[in-house]
Amino acid sequence: MKKDSIKTGISFGCALAMIISYVKWHSILWAIIHGIFSWAYVVYFMVMGY
């Protein structure tokens, strides 16, 4: 059960980072790069206030 939650959280974080990146930069390449960094980019985005 715990492994499923972790896998879902990672997948959600990746998708969220990619969506935020694409909306901000309008670039598929940047969306993929930010998707790799996943939750780190989401937290950075929130901290920087964009």
C-alpha positions, 0 to 999 in steps of 0.5 A: 500500500505504501509503495503505491502511494509513493508511486502515485505521488511521484507521478503526480509531482512529475505531471504537475511540474510539467504542466506548470513549466509548459504554461510558464515557458511554452516549451516542451523541452523545458516541460520534460526537464522540469518533469524529471526534477518533479517535486523540486521544480514545484517547490521552487515554483511556489517559493519564487512566487511565479 
